[in-house]
Amino acid sequence: MPHPDMKVEYSKHIKARLKVRGIAQDLPKKIFEEAQERYMDTETGHLVAVMAKPLYDRNREVMVAYAIDKECAALYTIHPLKDGQKSNRILSGRWRKL
């Protein structure tokens, strides 16, 4: 779990994804801070937080990829997961539970 006083920064990429996907600016930070489900992405080396949130008129699982460096968290990207996408990544070994 992230430290409550941890500084959170958004990458240029995640800012662009928020605009393109019409996602609220505060959603990545909420997912990063509140998600109970966390993984290591063995392909990218990033940490991943997954949480169900209302998005596009229904409740969806949304992932946020991030890295932590001492007191700062860098959030890299966000996207809603397609049906089966999370389980496929876990079963393939790409995502390892933290």
ROBA-513010 format. One record per residue (C-alpha): x, y, z. Coordinates in steps of 0.1 Angstrom, whole numbers. Each point is the difference from the previous one (the first is absolute). Layout:
// residues N
> X / Y / Z
...
//
This chain:
// residues 98
> 0 / 0 / 0
> 12 / 35 / -8
> 9 / 23 / 29
> -28 / 26 / 5
> 23 / 30 / -3
> 17 / -13 / -32
> 3 / 25 / -28
> -17 / -12 / -32
> 10 / 12 / -34
> -16 / -7 / -34
> 21 / -7 / -30
> -7 / 17 / -33
> -13 / -33 / -13
> -27 / -4 / 27
> -11 / 36 / -4
> -5 / -7 / -38
> -18 / -33 / 8
> -24 / 18 / 23
> -10 / 25 / -27
> -3 / -26 / -28
> -20 / -24 / 21
> -21 / 26 / 17
> 10 / -11 / 35
> -2 / 23 / 30
> 33 / 16 / 11
> -2 / -13 / 36
> -7 / -36 / -9
> 36 / -13 / -4
> 10 / 15 / 34
> -31 / -16 / 16
> 8 / -34 / -14
> 36 / 3 / 10
> -8 / 9 / 35
> -30 / -22 / 6
> 5 / -32 / -20
> 2 / -33 / 20
> 12 / -19 / -31
> 36 / 6 / -10
> 23 / -18 / -24
> 35 / 1 / -14
> -1 / 1 / -39
> 30 / -23 / -9
> -1 / 13 / -36
> 4 / 37 / 8
> 14 / -1 / 35
> -28 / 24 / 12
> -22 / -5 / 29
> -38 / -2 / -7
> -30 / 9 / 21
> -34 / -13 / -10
> -33 / 11 / 13
> -37 / -1 / -11
> -13 / 35 / -7
> -30 / 15 / -18
> 12 / 8 / -35
> -19 / 4 / -33
> -34 / -7 / 15
> 9 / -32 / 19
> 23 / -13 / 27
> 34 / -11 / -16
> 33 / -12 / 13
> 26 / 27 / -8
> 37 / -4 / 2
> 27 / 27 / 8
> 36 / -8 / -7
> 25 / 18 / 23
> 34 / 0 / 16
> 11 / 12 / 35
> 32 / 18 / 7
> 5 / 8 / 38
> -27 / 26 / 7
> -15 / 4 / -35
> -23 / -22 / -22
> 1 / 5 / -37
> -33 / -11 / -17
> 8 / -10 / -36
> -33 / -12 / -16
> -36 / -9 / 6
> -25 / -21 / -19
> -32 / -20 / 6
> 7 / -37 / -1
> -19 / -21 / -26
> -19 / -31 / 11
> 26 / -27 / 8
> 30 / 23 / -4
> 10 / 0 / 37
> -4 / -38 / 4
> 19 / -6 / -32
> 30 / 21 / 12
> -1 / -18 / 34
> -2 / -35 / -16
> 28 / 8 / -25
> 22 / 11 / 29
> 3 / 35 / -14
> -16 / 15 / 31
> 12 / -13 / 33
> -20 / 8 / 31
> 17 / 22 / 26
//
